[in-house]
Amino acid sequence: MMAGKRRKSRRKQRTKSQLFVKKGRLQWVNILLVLAAMVGMVWYIQHNWAVKSRVTATAPTTTHTAFIKKLVPAAQQLDQQYHVLASITLSQAILESDWGQSTNATENNNLFGVKSTSGRLMTTQEYYDGAYHTVKRRFAVYDSWHASLVDHAKKLAYGTTWDSQHYAAVIKATDYQTAAQALQTAGYATDPSYAQKLINIIQKYDLQRYDRK
């Protein structure tokens, strides 16, 4: 029985050796097939790693803390440059974009529900005549969240096309309560409880700590 096993083992070894060399000649076809398989395996591993990296890099921010942390540097910079309190920028982005998860935020990079006559037509909720209504509106499309943040700050700092001082009270405000009320008074949103919602968000997440001192 042992001799039989040894003979089988030797036959397997000869078969393996003949895969690349047979009767003293290199078996190029087999060699090329093995090399092609190895190259294919390397490409597959690299391709899947690259895809996984891209998905990770573009995946939406999923936690409230991570979302705030992502926006804080830009919000503070814009606070210094345009005098829009960072807490206002952050709370509006949270409320308007549902923590960056809204379709407007994920597809248009639009964090603040900014409308545009040449933008993308989308369904939204607006409050008028004492109730919320589902309507179609066109929303601005941005290259990035940062571009949306900058445009929002400029809009508050420079006002509208018909009134450059439209949001002057928001810019002049030195505390978030005053700024939030000024936004509502200026008609930034149709929601009658808009200011209070911003204030609630700021207080819950202590966003005023990011305001300029």
Summary of the structure (lengths in Angstrom):
residues: 213
radius of gyration: 30.6
end to end distance: 89.6
largest distance: 100.3
contacts: 574
relative contact order: 0.11
helix: 60%
strand: 13%
